[in-house]
C-alpha cells in the first residue's frame, strides 16, 4: 500500500494562500528553489519542469496527483488543461461537468473512495495531494504523511492548510530541513 502525501506550502500562521488565492507573497531563495526542484521535481507543473530542464527526469516520489478545483484553476486560466502531464491527474470538483483534457480525470463523488483506491494500487511511488484546504479536510482520514514547506511570512488571513470541522489528528514529526532564507520543511507521519 502506498501513501497519500499532502505536500503543501504554508505561511507561519498556517495559510496556504491568501483570501483571493494569492501565493505570490511566499519568499524564496535560490538555495531553496534548487532543493525543491532536485528533491521534489515531481510536484512541479510540467511547463515549469521544462523551464527548469528536468522534464525528462523520471519521477522520484509521485506518479499520481489529486487536487481540488481551485488548485487546478490557475493552469486553466493560462490555457493549460493538463498541468501535470508527467503524473496521473485527478481533479475533485462538483463544478466541472467534464474534463477539459483527456489526461485529467474529474471526480465529482466522494474523494475518500478515490484516495483509498489509489493508495491500494501496486506502485513504488506515492500519491501527491496538492490541495486545497477543503479537499485536504475531506481526505484527512487517509493522509499518511505531510511535507509542510513553511515560509517565513505571516499571511494574516486566507485559506487554512485544512478546512474541516474540529478533528484532532495526530502526526509525528520525523524530520526538519532548514534553509538560510528562513524556509523550513517539516516532515510528518500519521501517528499509529
N, CA, C and O of each residue as an XYZ file, in Angstrom:
768
protein
N       0.841     -1.180      0.000
C       0.000      0.000      0.000
C       0.887      1.245      0.000
O       1.883      1.316      0.721
N       0.510      2.212     -0.814
C       1.323      3.423     -0.877
C       0.675      4.548     -0.081
O      -0.474      4.440      0.348
N       1.434      5.637      0.112
C       0.989      6.738      0.960
C       0.299      7.836      0.174
O       0.600      8.077     -0.995
N      -0.630      8.493      0.842
C      -1.176      9.763      0.373
C      -0.394     10.827      1.115
O      -0.401     10.871      2.345
N       0.292     11.697      0.355
C       1.194     12.689      0.929
C       0.687     14.087      0.589
O       0.561     14.452     -0.579
N       0.403     14.848      1.621
C      -0.010     16.246      1.455
C       1.259     17.078      1.475
O       1.828     17.346      2.533
N       1.695     17.483      0.289
C       2.905     18.288      0.087
C       2.413     19.698     -0.170
O       1.830     19.975     -1.218
N       2.648     20.602      0.793
C       1.966     21.882      0.734
C       2.840     23.022      1.255
O       3.626     22.844      2.186
N       2.690     24.187      0.642
C       3.333     25.408      1.109
C       2.409     26.091      2.100
O       1.194     26.128      1.902
N       2.986     26.634      3.171
C       2.169     27.259      4.210
C       2.932     28.417      4.850
O       4.156     28.379      4.976
N       2.191     29.436      5.248
C       2.788     30.558      5.980
C       3.009     30.147      7.432
O       2.524     29.100      7.863
N       3.735     30.964      8.183
C       3.971     30.661      9.594
C       2.652     30.499     10.338
O       2.543     29.676     11.247
N       1.651     31.286      9.951
C       0.372     31.235     10.651
C      -0.632     30.255     10.020
O      -1.828     30.319     10.306
N      -0.142     29.359      9.168
C      -0.957     28.231      8.724
C      -1.827     28.425      7.504
O      -2.778     27.668      7.307
N      -1.531     29.426      6.667
C      -2.333     29.654      5.461
C      -1.593     29.186      4.220
O      -0.394     29.417      4.068
N      -2.337     28.518      3.327
C      -1.739     28.019      2.087
C      -1.897     29.016      0.944
O      -1.233     28.901     -0.087
N      -2.773     29.988      1.132
C      -2.987     31.039      0.131
C      -3.716     32.189      0.808
O      -4.301     32.036      1.879
N      -3.666     33.337      0.159
C      -4.397     34.490      0.662
C      -5.884     34.353      0.406
O      -6.326     33.359     -0.168
N      -6.663     35.343      0.826
C      -8.111     35.260      0.687
C      -8.596     35.187     -0.766
O      -9.690     34.686     -1.026
N      -7.796     35.682     -1.708
C      -8.137     35.602     -3.136
C      -7.233     34.602     -3.864
O      -6.946     34.754     -5.051
N      -6.795     33.589     -3.135
C      -5.908     32.534     -3.654
C      -4.500     33.025     -3.974
O      -3.794     32.386     -4.755
N      -4.077     34.142     -3.391
C      -2.722     34.649     -3.638
C      -1.676     33.695     -3.055
O      -1.839     33.172     -1.953
N      -0.610     33.481     -3.811
C       0.533     32.716     -3.313
C       1.844     33.434     -3.630
O       2.925     32.919     -3.344
N       1.741     34.609     -4.213
C       2.940     35.331     -4.630
C       3.662     36.019     -3.472
O       4.689     36.660     -3.695
N       3.166     35.909     -2.268
C       3.801     36.542     -1.108
C       4.815     35.625     -0.425
O       5.478     36.035      0.528
N       4.937     34.392     -0.905
C       5.893     33.457     -0.310
C       7.318     33.806     -0.717
O       7.637     33.777     -1.905
N       8.190     34.138      0.246
C       9.585     34.426     -0.099
C      10.349     33.129     -0.365
O      10.031     32.082      0.200
N      11.346     33.210     -1.220
C      12.141     32.041     -1.559
C      13.598     32.457     -1.698
O      13.952     33.615     -1.475
N      14.419     31.515     -2.060
C      15.832     31.772     -2.316
C      16.294     30.790     -3.376
O      15.624     29.794     -3.650
N      17.439     31.077     -3.968
C      17.986     30.155     -4.971
C      18.255     28.782     -4.365
O      17.987     27.757     -4.992
N      18.788     28.765     -3.138
C      19.101     27.505     -2.460
C      17.823     26.676     -2.254
O      17.798     25.472     -2.511
N      16.787     27.338     -1.793
C      15.529     26.648     -1.523
C      14.881     26.157     -2.820
O      14.410     25.022     -2.887
N      14.855     26.996     -3.833
C      14.267     26.608     -5.125
C      15.027     25.428     -5.737
O      14.415     24.514     -6.288
N      16.349     25.448     -5.640
C      17.152     24.348     -6.175
C      16.868     23.052     -5.420
O      16.785     21.980     -6.020
N      16.722     23.159     -4.106
C      16.401     21.976     -3.311
C      15.040     21.410     -3.724
O      14.910     20.205     -3.942
N      14.021     22.281     -3.832
C      12.679     21.816     -4.218
C      12.701     21.142     -5.581
O      12.095     20.086     -5.766
N      13.393     21.745     -6.526
C      13.461     21.185     -7.878
C      14.171     19.839     -7.874
O      13.734     18.902     -8.542
N      15.261     19.741     -7.125
C      16.019     18.493     -7.078
C      15.341     17.391     -6.295
O      15.355     16.230     -6.704
N      14.748     17.749     -5.171
C      14.158     16.755     -4.278
C      12.716     16.395     -4.652
O      12.320     15.233     -4.563
N      11.939     17.391     -5.067
C      10.521     17.164     -5.346
C      10.114     17.743     -6.695
O       9.083     18.406     -6.807
N      10.918     17.492     -7.710
C      10.610     17.953     -9.060
C       9.322     17.381     -9.608
O       8.714     17.963    -10.506
N       8.890     16.223     -9.065
C       7.623     15.614     -9.489
C       6.446     16.553     -9.246
O       5.454     16.511     -9.974
N       6.556     17.404     -8.219
C       5.435     18.248     -7.810
C       5.330     19.532     -8.617
O       4.389     20.305     -8.439
N       6.276     19.758     -9.488
C       6.229     20.960    -10.323
C       5.358     20.713    -11.557
O       5.397     19.626    -12.133
N       4.584     21.702    -11.960
C       3.830     21.559    -13.206
C       4.771     21.253    -14.370
O       5.933     21.661    -14.361
N       4.277     20.551    -15.346
C       5.099     20.103    -16.468
C       5.800     21.254    -17.178
O       6.973     21.133    -17.530
N       5.103     22.372    -17.395
C       5.748     23.502    -18.087
C       6.870     24.106    -17.237
O       7.837     24.630    -17.790
N       6.764     24.045    -15.919
C       7.830     24.535    -15.036
C       8.996     23.552    -15.049
O      10.155     23.967    -15.032
N       8.700     22.261    -15.078
C       9.769     21.258    -15.189
C      10.586     21.485    -16.468
O      11.812     21.377    -16.467
N       9.871     21.803    -17.563
C      10.546     22.081    -18.827
C      11.492     23.270    -18.677
O      12.647     23.210    -19.098
N      10.993     24.350    -18.075
C      11.810     25.554    -17.867
C      13.021     25.273    -16.980
O      14.084     25.865    -17.170
N      12.858     24.369    -16.011
C      13.946     24.029    -15.096
C      14.901     22.998    -15.691
O      15.920     22.676    -15.080
N      14.583     22.478    -16.874
C      15.441     21.496    -17.523
C      15.349     20.107    -16.913
O      16.291     19.322    -17.022
N      14.223     19.789    -16.269
C      14.090     18.468    -15.653
C      12.898     17.692    -16.212
O      12.433     16.734    -15.594
N      12.407     18.106    -17.376
C      11.221     17.443    -17.924
C      11.468     15.987    -18.305
O      10.513     15.220    -18.427
N      12.714     15.590    -18.495
C      12.998     14.193    -18.842
C      13.489     13.387    -17.635
O      13.856     12.220    -17.779
N      13.498     14.006    -16.443
C      13.925     13.308    -15.230
C      12.761     12.431    -14.745
O      11.641     12.922    -14.594
N      13.016     11.149    -14.502
C      11.936     10.265    -14.029
C      11.403     10.722    -12.669
O      12.133     11.297    -11.861
N      10.133     10.456    -12.437
C       9.524     10.782    -11.151
C      10.198      9.979    -10.047
O      10.457      8.785    -10.199
N      10.478     10.654     -8.932
C      11.143     10.004     -7.795
C      10.189      9.680     -6.657
O      10.376      8.691     -5.949
N       9.167     10.510     -6.479
C       8.306     10.372     -5.305
C       6.858     10.028     -5.632
O       6.225      9.248     -4.922
N       6.334     10.612     -6.709
C       4.904     10.509     -7.003
C       4.653     10.116     -8.459
O       5.420     10.465     -9.356
N       3.552      9.378     -8.668
C       3.115      9.101    -10.043
C       1.678      9.558    -10.281
O       1.158      9.448    -11.392
N       1.037     10.075     -9.221
C      -0.359     10.478     -9.283
C      -0.548     11.751     -8.462
O       0.068     11.914     -7.409
N      -1.404     12.652     -8.953
C      -1.736     13.872     -8.222
C      -3.253     13.950     -8.057
O      -4.014     13.652     -8.978
N      -3.667     14.357     -6.862
C      -5.072     14.618     -6.568
C      -5.149     16.073     -6.127
O      -4.428     16.498     -5.224
N      -6.038     16.840     -6.777
C      -6.153     18.265     -6.455
C      -7.604     18.693     -6.523
O      -8.436     18.056     -7.170
N      -7.883     19.786     -5.838
C      -9.202     20.386     -5.912
C      -9.282     21.351     -7.080
O      -8.282     21.635     -7.739
N     -10.471     21.845     -7.325
C     -10.712     22.734     -8.459
C      -9.901     24.027     -8.364
O      -9.360     24.487     -9.370
N      -9.809     24.618     -7.173
C      -9.069     25.878     -7.028
C      -7.574     25.683     -7.245
O      -6.876     26.629     -7.609
N      -7.082     24.494     -7.030
C      -5.677     24.198     -7.316
C      -5.476     24.016     -8.818
O      -4.419     24.354     -9.351
N      -6.476     23.488     -9.494
C      -6.422     23.247    -10.939
C      -6.635     24.535    -11.750
O      -6.055     24.692    -12.824
N      -7.457     25.444    -11.245
C      -7.845     26.648    -11.987
C      -6.703     27.527    -12.503
O      -6.791     27.990    -13.640
N      -5.636     27.785    -11.737
C      -4.574     28.657    -12.283
C      -4.017     28.161    -13.613
O      -3.695     28.966    -14.487
N      -3.904     26.860    -13.774
C      -3.432     26.318    -15.054
C      -4.452     26.589    -16.155
O      -4.094     27.027    -17.248
N      -5.714     26.330    -15.862
C      -6.766     26.577    -16.859
C      -6.790     28.039    -17.299
O      -7.014     28.344    -18.470
N      -6.558     28.931    -16.347
C      -6.595     30.363    -16.652
C      -5.523     30.776    -17.654
O      -5.683     31.777    -18.352
N      -4.428     30.011    -17.732
C      -3.385     30.336    -18.715
C      -3.392     29.353    -19.891
O      -2.427     29.271    -20.651
N      -4.491     28.612    -20.026
C      -4.668     27.739    -21.185
C      -4.026     26.378    -21.085
O      -3.898     25.688    -22.097
N      -3.616     25.966    -19.892
C      -3.005     24.645    -19.706
C      -4.063     23.724    -19.109
O      -4.481     23.902    -17.965
N      -4.485     22.751    -19.883
C      -5.541     21.840    -19.418
C      -4.986     20.582    -18.743
O      -5.713     19.887    -18.033
N      -3.714     20.293    -18.960
C      -3.057     19.138    -18.342
C      -1.773     19.615    -17.666
O      -0.683     19.413    -18.202
N      -1.888     20.248    -16.488
C      -0.725     20.886    -15.882
C       0.344     19.926    -15.363
O       1.509     20.305    -15.235
N      -0.038     18.710    -15.068
C       0.917     17.728    -14.543
C       0.935     16.512    -15.463
O       0.605     15.402    -15.044
N       1.317     16.725    -16.703
C       1.275     15.659    -17.704
C       2.191     14.486    -17.357
O       2.012     13.389    -17.884
N       3.160     14.703    -16.487
C       4.075     13.646    -16.066
C       3.491     12.786    -14.931
O       4.129     11.837    -14.475
N       2.276     13.126    -14.482
C       1.578     12.384    -13.437
C       0.177     12.012    -13.917
O      -0.350     12.643    -14.833
N      -0.427     10.999    -13.311
C      -1.858     10.776    -13.498
C      -2.566     11.862    -12.709
O      -2.236     12.091    -11.545
N      -3.534     12.534    -13.319
C      -4.139     13.715    -12.717
C      -5.614     13.500    -12.406
O      -6.393     13.072    -13.257
N      -5.979     13.812    -11.154
C      -7.368     13.764    -10.715
C      -7.737     15.118    -10.134
O      -7.011     15.665     -9.303
N      -8.865     15.655    -10.573
C      -9.402     16.899    -10.029
C     -10.722     16.556     -9.362
O     -11.641     16.039     -9.997
N     -10.800     16.851     -8.066
C     -12.018     16.588     -7.308
C     -12.845     17.867     -7.285
O     -12.438     18.872     -6.702
N     -14.002     17.819     -7.921
C     -14.843     19.007     -8.020
C     -16.263     18.612     -8.410
O     -16.481     17.607     -9.086
N     -17.210     19.413     -7.977
C     -18.577     19.232     -8.443
C     -18.955     20.345     -9.408
O     -20.079     20.385     -9.908
N     -18.004     21.260     -9.673
C     -18.318     22.396    -10.539
C     -17.840     22.228    -11.980
O     -18.088     23.104    -12.809
N     -17.173     21.144    -12.294
C     -16.794     20.819    -13.672
C     -17.571     19.575    -14.081
O     -17.407     18.513    -13.480
N     -18.398     19.700    -15.079
C     -19.199     18.549    -15.520
C     -18.330     17.499    -16.207
O     -18.543     16.297    -16.046
N     -17.347     17.969    -16.976
C     -16.441     17.044    -17.658
C     -15.061     17.660    -17.727
O     -14.894     18.870    -17.573
N     -14.079     16.816    -17.957
C     -12.699     17.271    -18.002
C     -12.413     18.012    -19.300
O     -12.868     17.598    -20.366
N     -11.662     19.107    -19.214
C     -11.272     19.807    -20.432
C     -10.113     19.123    -21.163
O      -9.685     19.580    -22.223
N      -9.606     18.018    -20.588
C      -8.464     17.326    -21.179
C      -8.585     15.831    -20.898
O      -8.889     15.446    -19.770
N      -8.352     14.980    -21.901
C      -8.460     13.536    -21.670
C      -7.443     12.997    -20.659
O      -7.637     11.908    -20.118
N      -6.367     13.739    -20.397
C      -5.354     13.289    -19.439
C      -5.722     13.631    -17.998
O      -5.015     13.238    -17.069
N      -6.819     14.358    -17.804
C      -7.250     14.774    -16.466
C      -8.607     14.137    -16.173
O      -9.561     14.308    -16.932
N      -8.678     13.410    -15.076
C      -9.924     12.776    -14.670
C     -10.609     13.647    -13.633
O     -10.018     13.985    -12.607
N     -11.853     14.010    -13.900
C     -12.651     14.800    -12.964
C     -13.478     13.839    -12.120
O     -14.159     12.956    -12.643
N     -13.407     14.025    -10.812
C     -14.134     13.199     -9.860
C     -15.129     14.095     -9.126
O     -14.732     15.048     -8.456
N     -16.405     13.795     -9.250
C     -17.433     14.592     -8.605
C     -18.054     13.902     -7.412
O     -19.028     14.391     -6.839
N     -17.487     12.755     -7.033
C     -18.040     11.989     -5.918
C     -17.074     12.026     -4.735
O     -16.129     12.814     -4.720
N     -17.313     11.186     -3.769
C     -16.549     11.132     -2.529
C     -15.045     10.960     -2.788
O     -14.629      9.939     -3.336
N     -14.224     11.951     -2.398
C     -12.789     11.819     -2.628
C     -12.132     10.753     -1.754
O     -11.058     10.260     -2.098
N     -12.749     10.390     -0.635
C     -12.173      9.321      0.198
C     -12.117      8.004     -0.561
O     -11.130      7.274     -0.469
N     -13.156      7.702     -1.301
C     -13.175      6.475     -2.107
C     -12.054      6.503     -3.142
O     -11.362      5.507     -3.349
N     -11.882      7.657     -3.790
C     -10.808      7.799     -4.781
C      -9.441      7.552     -4.161
O      -8.671      6.742     -4.675
N      -9.122      8.244     -3.052
C      -7.776      8.097     -2.491
C      -7.551      6.699     -1.921
O      -6.430      6.192     -1.966
N      -8.577      6.079     -1.397
C      -8.410      4.696     -0.918
C      -8.076      3.757     -2.074
O      -7.241      2.864     -1.934
N      -8.727      3.962     -3.205
C      -8.446      3.149     -4.391
C      -7.024      3.393     -4.882
O      -6.304      2.446     -5.200
N      -6.614      4.665     -4.947
C      -5.267      4.995     -5.414
C      -4.188      4.450     -4.477
O      -3.157      3.954     -4.931
N      -4.430      4.544     -3.186
C      -3.455      4.039     -2.210
C      -3.290      2.525     -2.303
O      -2.213      1.997     -2.025
N      -4.349      1.832     -2.690
C      -4.304      0.371     -2.763
C      -3.590     -0.151     -4.011
O      -3.298     -1.343     -4.108
N      -3.309      0.737     -4.962
C      -2.622      0.314     -6.190
C      -1.208     -0.155     -5.890
O      -0.583      0.273     -4.920
N      -0.723     -1.037     -6.737
C       0.631     -1.551     -6.609
C       1.579     -0.628     -7.367
O       1.691     -0.709     -8.590
N       2.254      0.244     -6.637
C       3.199      1.178     -7.243
C       4.262      1.537     -6.216
O       3.953      1.664     -5.031
N       5.504      1.703     -6.647
C       6.548      2.112     -5.706
C       6.482      3.613     -5.373
O       7.167      4.075     -4.460
N       5.659      4.371     -6.112
C       5.564      5.816     -5.901
C       4.256      6.149     -5.189
O       3.272      5.417     -5.292
N       4.265      7.264     -4.468
C       3.131      7.676     -3.665
C       2.171      8.570     -4.437
O       2.405      8.905     -5.598
N       1.080      8.952     -3.765
C       0.051      9.819     -4.320
C       0.239     11.215     -3.721
O       0.300     11.370     -2.502
N       0.330     12.211     -4.575
C       0.558     13.601     -4.191
C      -0.775     14.312     -4.037
O      -1.516     14.478     -5.006
N      -1.073     14.730     -2.815
C      -2.236     15.568     -2.560
C      -1.760     17.004     -2.634
O      -0.990     17.453     -1.785
N      -2.219     17.732     -3.656
C      -1.727     19.086     -3.904
C      -2.581     20.153     -3.234
O      -2.167     21.310     -3.164
N      -3.719     19.806     -2.757
C      -4.604     20.811     -2.163
C      -5.871     20.892     -2.959
O      -6.035     20.194     -3.960
N      -6.736     21.711     -2.536
C      -6.598     22.711     -1.499
C      -7.152     22.284     -0.156
O      -7.298     21.103      0.159
N      -7.452     23.311      0.613
C      -7.824     23.156      2.005
C      -9.073     22.303      2.197
O      -9.120     21.464      3.097
N     -10.078     22.511      1.362
C     -11.318     21.748      1.510
C     -11.106     20.277      1.179
O     -11.595     19.399      1.890
N     -10.380     20.010      0.106
C     -10.084     18.626     -0.262
C      -9.234     17.964      0.827
O      -9.500     16.824      1.208
N      -8.222     18.663      1.328
C      -7.377     18.104      2.388
C      -8.207     17.779      3.624
O      -7.984     16.757      4.274
N      -9.158     18.641      3.947
C     -10.040     18.363      5.074
C     -10.894     17.130      4.855
O     -11.117     16.351      5.781
N     -11.374     16.949      3.627
C     -12.215     15.792      3.317
C     -11.445     14.472      3.386
O     -11.990     13.454      3.815
N     -10.177     14.490      2.964
C      -9.407     13.243      2.909
C      -8.442     13.088      4.076
O      -7.612     12.179      4.074
N      -8.541     13.962      5.071
C      -7.659     13.874      6.242
C      -7.573     12.466      6.824
O      -6.478     12.058      7.211
N      -8.662     11.699      6.908
C      -8.536     10.336      7.462
C      -7.588      9.429      6.675
O      -7.127      8.418      7.206
N      -7.294      9.771      5.427
C      -6.437      8.922      4.595
C      -5.035      9.507      4.360
O      -4.220      8.882      3.680
N      -4.743     10.682      4.903
C      -3.406     11.272      4.722
C      -2.414     10.538      5.607
O      -2.585     10.464      6.824
N      -1.365      9.990      4.976
C      -0.344      9.238      5.703
C       0.827     10.110      6.123
O       1.390      9.946      7.205
N       1.186     11.046      5.239
C       2.341     11.900      5.524
C       2.040     13.332      5.120
O       1.248     13.592      4.214
N       2.695     14.256      5.818
C       2.657     15.673      5.468
C       4.082     16.114      5.176
O       5.004     15.794      5.926
N       4.256     16.840      4.096
C       5.516     17.531      3.837
C       5.121     19.000      3.764
O       4.570     19.466      2.767
N       5.418     19.716      4.846
C       4.968     21.086      5.023
C       6.135     22.025      4.728
O       7.114     22.079      5.472
N       6.008     22.761      3.630
C       7.018     23.750      3.262
C       6.604     25.066      3.919
O       5.744     25.787      3.412
N       7.230     25.362      5.054
C       6.851     26.551      5.815
C       7.705     27.738      5.383
O       8.935     27.694      5.394
N       6.998     28.799      5.002
C       7.671     30.005      4.529
C       7.716     31.034      5.657
O       6.773     31.124      6.443
N       8.798     31.812      5.748
C       8.969     32.768      6.840
C       8.165     34.051      6.625
O       8.729     35.135      6.476
N       6.851     33.906      6.612
C       5.962     35.050      6.402
C       4.640     34.773      7.128
O       4.172     33.636      7.186
N       4.060     35.826      7.670
C       2.728     35.731      8.270
C       1.740     36.290      7.256
O       1.893     37.424      6.801
N       0.725     35.503      6.897
C      -0.276     35.941      5.917
C      -1.379     36.775      6.572
O      -1.892     37.710      5.958
N      -1.741     36.448      7.797
C      -2.787     37.189      8.490
C      -4.181     36.627      8.294
O      -4.971     36.578      9.237
N      -4.485     36.208      7.097
C      -5.768     35.574      6.791
C      -5.623     34.842      5.458
O      -4.621     35.003      4.761
N      -6.607     34.055      5.115
C      -6.559     33.329      3.853
C      -7.129     31.945      3.985
O      -7.995     31.686      4.821
N      -6.630     31.049      3.145
C      -7.077     29.655      3.155
C      -6.203     28.851      4.113
O      -4.981     28.840      3.967
N      -6.810     28.181      5.086
C      -6.016     27.387      6.021
C      -5.487     26.123      5.352
O      -5.911     25.754      4.257
N      -4.569     25.483      6.022
C      -3.996     24.247      5.491
C      -5.061     23.157      5.372
O      -5.023     22.348      4.445
N      -6.010     23.135      6.308
C      -7.134     22.202      6.279
C      -8.408     22.989      6.547
O      -8.456     23.797      7.475
N      -9.429     22.763      5.749
C     -10.748     23.316      6.018
C     -11.632     22.136      6.391
O     -12.129     21.412      5.528
N     -11.814     21.964      7.668
C     -12.585     20.843      8.178
C     -13.146     21.232      9.530
O     -12.728     22.230     10.119
N     -14.068     20.466     10.012
C     -14.556     20.684     11.358
C     -13.490     20.280     12.364
O     -12.417     19.805     11.993
N     -13.795     20.472     13.626
C     -12.866     20.097     14.692
C     -12.576     18.612     14.571
O     -13.470     17.781     14.732
N     -11.307     18.276     14.283
C     -10.940     16.891     14.014
C      -9.483     16.649     14.384
O      -8.655     16.455     13.494
N      -9.145     16.653     15.676
C      -7.752     16.446     16.082
C      -7.198     15.141     15.503
O      -7.759     14.067     15.717
N      -6.114     15.249     14.782
C      -5.476     14.112     14.126
C      -3.983     14.212     14.394
O      -3.350     15.189     13.991
N      -3.418     13.236     15.056
C      -2.019     13.292     15.473
C      -1.069     12.828     14.374
O      -1.308     11.831     13.692
N       0.004     13.576     14.229
C       1.098     13.230     13.332
C       2.401     13.352     14.114
O       2.521     14.193     15.004
N       3.372     12.513     13.780
C       4.688     12.567     14.419
C       5.655     13.311     13.509
O       5.721     13.035     12.311
N       6.402     14.249     14.070
C       7.437     14.954     13.324
C       8.606     13.999     13.138
O       9.158     13.497     14.117
N       8.991     13.740     11.877
C      10.059     12.781     11.606
C      11.352     13.425     11.124
O      12.418     12.814     11.199
N      11.260     14.665     10.626
C      12.467     15.344     10.148
C      12.146     16.815      9.929
O      10.991     17.197      9.741
N      13.199     17.635      9.958
C      13.082     19.059      9.663
C      14.293     19.450      8.835
O      15.428     19.094      9.152
N      14.029     20.181      7.782
C      15.110     20.710      6.931
C      14.983     22.229      6.938
O      13.913     22.763      6.648
N      16.065     22.926      7.267
C      16.014     24.390      7.299
C      16.957     24.978      6.262
O      17.917     24.340      5.829
N      16.656     26.206      5.881
C      17.432     26.918      4.865
C      17.798     28.295      5.413
O      17.078     28.856      6.239
N      18.915     28.830      4.948
C      19.372     30.139      5.416
C      18.341     31.229      5.178
O      18.314     32.222      5.906
N      17.504     31.061      4.184
C      16.481     32.052      3.855
C      15.348     32.103      4.878
O      14.508     33.002      4.830
N      15.323     31.135      5.807
C      14.252     31.067      6.790
C      13.179     30.064      6.425
O      12.286     29.794      7.229
N      13.248     29.510      5.230
C      12.311     28.457      4.850
C      12.628     27.206      5.661
O      13.783     26.946      5.999
N      11.605     26.447      5.962
C      11.772     25.174      6.664
C      10.836     24.148      6.026
O       9.748     24.490      5.562
N      11.262     22.917      6.010
C      10.424     21.828      5.529
C      10.270     20.851      6.683
O      11.247     20.315      7.204
N       9.018     20.634      7.068
C       8.713     19.755      8.188
C       8.065     18.485      7.652
O       7.111     18.537      6.876
N       8.593     17.362      8.074
C       8.097     16.063      7.629
C       7.336     15.398      8.775
O       7.853     15.265      9.884
N       6.111     14.988      8.492
C       5.280     14.342      9.486
C       4.761     13.012      8.954
O       4.535     12.852      7.754
N       4.579     12.067      9.862
C       3.932     10.790      9.540
C       2.787     10.614     10.530
O       2.914     10.919     11.715
N       1.661     10.113     10.012
C       0.493      9.879     10.875
C       0.882      9.007     12.059
O       1.532      7.975     11.889
N       0.491      9.413     13.238
C       0.741      8.611     14.442
C      -0.064      7.325     14.342
O      -1.223      7.335     13.927
N       0.544      6.248     14.715
C      -0.142      4.946     14.628
C      -0.567      4.478     16.003
O      -1.157      3.406     16.136
